[in-house]
Amino acid sequence: MKPEASAPPERPPFSEAVWRAVRAIPRGQVRSYSQVALYAGRPGAARGVGREMTTLPPGREVPWWRVTKSGGVLASKVAQEQAKRLRAEGVTVEQRGQVFRVKVPQEPETPAPASKRKR
């Protein structure tokens, strides 16, 4: 009699939701941990997203480098590699000392409607 093969451990739904949200980030763009948590259906779970990003199984096609801390700051442990990958996608990354930050393009200022302009 053949022993039953054990099924691989099932990933919690949160993990899959995080990986799906990260895979959906377009090339050349970034999202913060809190934004990924929101897109994964768990607003406020930014720390959970951070944990998930450290436990990606090998071979998974998840563009982890597109996820930043708030304000576009790169995670210090992987900042060099993350900056290299983001720059390869056309993202501007600035460095001050040991801190790397994504430069987010500012929205063009829209002129105020004529009724709101000072005379």
N, C-alpha and C positions, 0 to 999 in steps of 0.2 A: 504494500500500500504506500502510495506517495504522500509525503507530508504536505499539508496545505501551505501554499505560499502566502506569506503575510503581505498584506497590502501596504504600500508605502504610507507613512503617516499623512493624514489629510491636513492641508494647510488651513488655518482658520480663515473664515471669509474676509476678515480685515486685511490679511496679508495679500490675498488675491486682489482685493479692491485697490489696495495701495499700488501694487504692481501694474494693474490695469491703468490707473490714473497716471502713473509715471510714464508708461508706454505711450500714452496719449499726448504727452508734451511734444509739440512740434520741434523739429530740428531748428537750432538757433534761438530757442526760447528757454526760459527757466521758470520754475514755480518754487515757492517757499514750502517748507514742511507743512505749514498751516494750510496753505492752499491745496496741497495734495490731500491732506486730511479731509478738507471740505469736499473735494471732488470724490474722495473715497467714501463719502457718506458719514463721516465721523468728525464733524466740526469740533475743534478743540483738542484733537488727538495728535498734535504736531510731534510730541515726544514719541508717541507710538510709531509714527511714520519714520522718525529717526532710527528707532530700534529696528524696524523692518528693513531699512536701507543698509544696516550693518549685517543683516542675516540673509542677504540674497544668495540663493544657492548657485554654485558654479554652473556656467552654461546658460543661465537665464538671460534672455535678451531684454534687459531692463536698463534704459539709459539713466542710471543713477546720477550721473554728473550734471543733469539738468535740474536737480533739486538743491536748493540753497537754504541757508538760514534766513531769518527775516532781514530785510534790507539788502538782500543780494550777497551777503557774506558767505564765502565758501567754508566748508567744514575744514578745520585746521589739519586734521590727520591725513586728508586726501587732497588738500588744496592745490598742490602742484599738479597732480594728475588731472584733477577736475578742471583747473584753469586751462591746461593744454588741450583737453578735449573740447571745452567750450570755445576756445579761440579757433580751433579747427572748424567749428560750425559757424564762425563769423560773429561770435558774441564778444563784446569788448569787456575785458577783465582788467581791472586796475589793481596794482599792488602797492601797499604802503607798509614797509617793514615786512612782517610775517602775515599780514592780513590781506587777503584777496577779496575783491568785491566786484560783482557784475555791475557794469554801468548800464542802467536801464534808460532807454531813450525816453525823453520827456514828451508828453503829449503837447502838440502845438496849441498855443493859446488861442482860444476862439474869441473874436471880438464881441463885446457886449452888444446886445440889441440896441437899436437907435433910441428906444424909449428909456434905456437905463444909462445912456452916456451923459457925462456932465456937459453942461453948456457954458 
